Amino acid sequence: MLFVLRLFLIPLVTVVQWGCGGNEPSDLWEEAERATADQNMDQAVDAYSEFVRIYPQHEKAPAALKNWAAVAQQKGDMQSAITLYERLLDEYPQSDLGDEAQFMIAFIYEEYLNDIEKARGAYQRVIDHYPNSELAASAKQLLPHVGQSPEEWVHFQDRVN
């Protein structure tokens, strides 16, 4: 009886412990990127969320959150995108993706949610928290014009030139 138990228990434990393959961070990352490239957004969301859940300390976890947020944005779920970008900022404050996440929050508030005050605040946080970033320079240029119509921007551009 003990022999039979070992015969079935050891393979079962191995399968439970290691899964059926694809459990390496690189495998899950590749699955997420492939799904994104194939425009299979639901599968991409599943893979990025699984990556962050299973490997929160992995060096690519901040990028997984950023990519997950971008997919949410592509799907038209702007509030989820903002939440994911904010999560990146909260959970990975030292990430080199912070400026991009903060800028995207501002952009979504301005362009998609038409919340001018939140957009201004978010652009200002890019400037304050990431002063040496190229996106901070862009935020400085955009901030005075948040909420202006495209016609005003064209007029502004003409005056500059």
C-alpha positions as CSV (number, residue, x, y, z in Angstrom):
1,M,0.0,0.0,0.0
2,L,2.8,2.4,0.9
3,F,4.5,1.7,-2.4
4,V,1.2,2.5,-4.3
5,L,0.8,5.8,-2.4
6,R,4.4,6.9,-3.2
7,L,3.8,5.9,-6.8
8,F,0.9,8.3,-7.2
9,L,1.7,10.9,-4.5
10,I,5.2,11.9,-5.8
11,P,4.0,12.7,-9.3
12,L,0.9,14.5,-7.9
13,V,3.0,16.7,-5.6
14,T,5.4,17.5,-8.5
15,V,2.5,18.6,-10.7
16,V,1.0,20.7,-8.0
17,Q,4.3,22.2,-7.0
18,W,5.6,22.9,-10.6
19,G,2.3,23.0,-12.5
20,C,1.9,21.8,-16.0
21,G,4.5,24.0,-17.5
22,G,4.5,27.7,-18.3
23,N,5.0,28.8,-14.7
24,E,8.3,30.4,-15.2
25,P,8.2,34.3,-15.2
26,S,9.6,34.4,-18.7
27,D,6.8,32.0,-20.0
28,L,4.0,34.1,-18.4
29,W,5.6,37.3,-19.7
30,E,5.9,35.9,-23.2
31,E,2.3,34.8,-23.1
32,A,1.2,38.3,-22.1
33,E,3.2,40.0,-24.8
34,R,2.0,37.5,-27.4
35,A,-1.6,38.0,-26.4
36,T,-1.1,41.8,-26.6
37,A,0.5,41.6,-30.0
38,D,-2.3,39.3,-31.2
39,Q,-4.8,41.9,-29.9
40,N,-6.3,39.2,-27.6
41,M,-6.9,41.7,-24.8
42,D,-8.7,39.5,-22.4
43,Q,-5.9,36.9,-22.5
44,A,-3.3,39.7,-22.1
45,V,-5.1,41.1,-19.0
46,D,-5.2,37.6,-17.6
47,A,-1.5,37.0,-18.2
48,Y,-0.4,40.4,-16.9
49,S,-2.5,40.2,-13.8
50,E,-1.3,36.6,-13.1
51,F,2.3,37.8,-13.6
52,V,1.9,40.6,-11.0
53,R,0.0,38.3,-8.6
54,I,2.5,35.4,-8.8
55,Y,5.7,37.5,-9.2
56,P,5.2,40.8,-7.4
57,Q,8.9,41.1,-6.6
58,H,10.1,40.3,-10.2
59,E,11.9,43.1,-12.0
60,K,9.3,43.1,-14.7
61,A,6.3,43.5,-12.3
62,P,6.1,47.3,-12.8
63,A,6.2,46.8,-16.5
64,A,3.5,44.2,-16.3
65,L,1.3,46.7,-14.4
66,K,2.1,49.4,-17.0
67,N,1.2,47.0,-19.9
68,W,-1.9,45.8,-18.1
69,A,-3.0,49.5,-17.7
70,A,-2.3,50.1,-21.4
71,V,-4.5,47.1,-22.3
72,A,-7.3,48.4,-20.0
73,Q,-7.0,51.7,-21.8
74,Q,-7.2,50.1,-25.2
75,K,-10.3,48.2,-24.0
76,G,-11.9,51.6,-23.1
77,D,-11.7,51.0,-19.3
78,M,-10.1,54.3,-18.3
79,Q,-10.8,54.0,-14.6
80,S,-9.1,50.6,-14.4
81,A,-6.2,52.0,-16.4
82,I,-5.8,54.9,-13.9
83,T,-6.1,52.4,-11.0
84,L,-3.4,50.2,-12.4
85,Y,-1.1,53.2,-13.1
86,E,-1.7,54.4,-9.5
87,R,-0.9,50.9,-8.3
88,L,2.4,51.0,-10.1
89,L,3.2,54.3,-8.4
90,D,2.2,53.0,-5.0
91,E,3.7,49.5,-5.1
92,Y,6.9,50.4,-7.1
93,P,7.8,53.9,-6.1
94,Q,11.4,53.5,-7.3
95,S,10.4,52.1,-10.7
96,D,11.8,54.0,-13.7
97,L,8.3,53.8,-15.1
98,G,6.8,56.2,-12.6
99,D,7.0,59.3,-14.8
100,E,5.2,57.5,-17.6
101,A,2.5,56.1,-15.3
102,Q,1.9,59.6,-13.8
103,F,1.8,61.2,-17.2
104,M,-0.7,58.6,-18.5
105,I,-2.9,59.3,-15.5
106,A,-2.9,63.0,-16.4
107,F,-3.5,62.2,-20.1
108,I,-6.5,59.9,-19.4
109,Y,-8.1,62.5,-17.1
110,E,-7.7,65.2,-19.7
111,E,-8.4,63.3,-22.9
112,Y,-10.8,60.6,-22.0
113,L,-12.5,61.6,-18.7
114,N,-12.5,65.4,-19.3
115,D,-11.6,66.0,-15.7
116,I,-9.5,69.1,-16.1
117,E,-8.7,69.6,-12.4
118,K,-7.5,66.1,-11.9
119,A,-5.5,66.3,-15.2
120,R,-3.8,69.5,-14.0
121,G,-3.0,67.9,-10.6
122,A,-1.6,64.8,-12.3
123,Y,0.5,66.8,-14.8
124,Q,1.9,68.8,-11.8
125,R,2.8,65.6,-10.0
126,V,4.9,64.6,-13.1
127,I,6.7,67.9,-12.8
128,D,7.2,67.7,-9.0
129,H,8.1,64.0,-8.7
130,Y,10.1,63.5,-11.9
131,P,11.7,66.9,-12.6
132,N,14.5,65.5,-14.8
133,S,12.2,63.4,-17.0
134,E,11.4,64.2,-20.6
135,L,7.8,63.7,-19.6
136,A,8.1,66.5,-17.0
137,A,9.2,68.8,-19.8
138,S,6.2,67.8,-21.8
139,A,3.9,68.2,-18.7
140,K,5.3,71.8,-18.3
141,Q,4.3,72.6,-21.8
142,L,0.9,71.0,-21.6
143,L,-0.1,72.2,-18.1
144,P,-1.0,75.8,-19.1
145,H,-3.2,74.5,-22.0
146,V,-5.1,71.7,-20.2
147,G,-8.7,71.8,-21.3
148,Q,-8.1,73.9,-24.4
149,S,-9.7,72.9,-27.6
150,P,-7.6,71.7,-30.5
151,E,-8.2,75.0,-32.3
152,E,-6.6,76.8,-29.4
153,W,-3.6,74.5,-29.6
154,V,-3.2,75.2,-33.3
155,H,-3.4,78.9,-32.7
156,F,-0.9,78.5,-29.9
157,Q,1.5,76.6,-32.2
158,D,1.2,79.3,-34.8
159,R,2.2,82.0,-32.4
160,V,5.2,80.0,-31.3
161,N,6.4,79.5,-34.8
